[in-house]
Each structure stands twice: as C-alpha cells, then as structure tokens.
C-alpha cells in the first residue's frame, strides 16, 4: 500500500489548492471608432480601425 514518505509542507499543500493554475478571461476594450468590444492591440473586427486609422477597408453592405 502506498504511504507518503515525508510530510507535505503547508506551502506545497496550499500551492496545490490555490487558484493560480486557472486561466483568466481575456481583457476586452472598446473600439474608439465604433464602440464595439475588441481585444487590446488588435484591429477592430467590425469597423477595421486601429488607433484611429482605417487598417482594413470594410465593404459597404
């Protein structure tokens, strides 16, 4: 039968039980041009603007 050879320290035990390993949700920011939510440092998917400049030309629909 498996028996622990040494006592598990409080630090090791608490580190295992902590929430450190969980992933955090990505932080969204508002587009300056259209106000849609977008990832930081990315081109806006709805209007194609980045830092106030049009990077991707959107087709008129």
C-alpha distance (Angstrom), angle and dihedral (degrees) to the residues before:
residue distance angle dihedral
X1 . . .
X2 3.81 . .
X3 3.77 114.2 .
X4 3.84 125.0 178.2
X5 3.81 111.1 -105.5
X6 3.82 94.6 -153.0
X7 3.77 138.2 20.8
X8 3.81 114.0 -93.6
X9 3.80 107.6 -120.5
X10 3.80 120.9 -123.4
X11 3.80 90.9 -115.8
X12 3.80 93.4 53.7
X13 3.80 92.5 43.3
X14 3.81 93.2 48.6
X15 3.80 92.6 44.4
X16 3.80 89.3 56.0
X17 3.80 92.1 48.4
X18 3.80 95.0 45.5
X19 3.79 125.5 100.4
X20 3.84 94.4 -121.5
X21 3.79 94.5 112.3
X22 3.81 95.1 56.3
X23 3.80 118.8 104.5
X24 3.77 119.2 -117.3
X25 3.79 123.6 -133.4
X26 3.82 115.7 -101.8
X27 3.80 115.4 -98.4
X28 3.79 112.8 -116.5
X29 3.79 127.0 -158.6
X30 3.79 133.0 -167.6
X31 3.79 121.3 -101.9
X32 3.81 110.6 -114.1
X33 3.80 91.6 -142.1
X34 3.83 106.2 43.3
X35 3.82 104.3 8.0
X36 3.83 96.2 -122.7
X37 3.80 120.0 143.0
X38 3.81 113.7 -101.0
X39 3.78 139.3 162.2
X40 3.80 115.7 -90.5
X41 3.84 116.6 -95.8
X42 3.81 92.1 14.5
X43 3.80 133.5 110.9
X44 3.80 112.7 -99.7
X45 3.79 109.5 -103.7
X46 3.79 95.4 -148.7
X47 3.81 102.8 47.3
X48 3.84 104.1 14.6
X49 3.81 95.7 -127.2
X50 3.81 127.3 137.5
X51 3.82 122.6 -176.4
X52 3.80 91.6 -13.1
X53 3.80 95.4 -53.0
X54 3.80 127.6 104.9
X55 3.79 106.7 -116.2
X56 3.80 101.0 164.7
X57 3.78 118.1 36.6
X58 3.82 109.2 -133.1
X59 3.78 118.8 -146.6
X60 3.81 115.7 -116.0
X61 3.80 106.4 -110.4
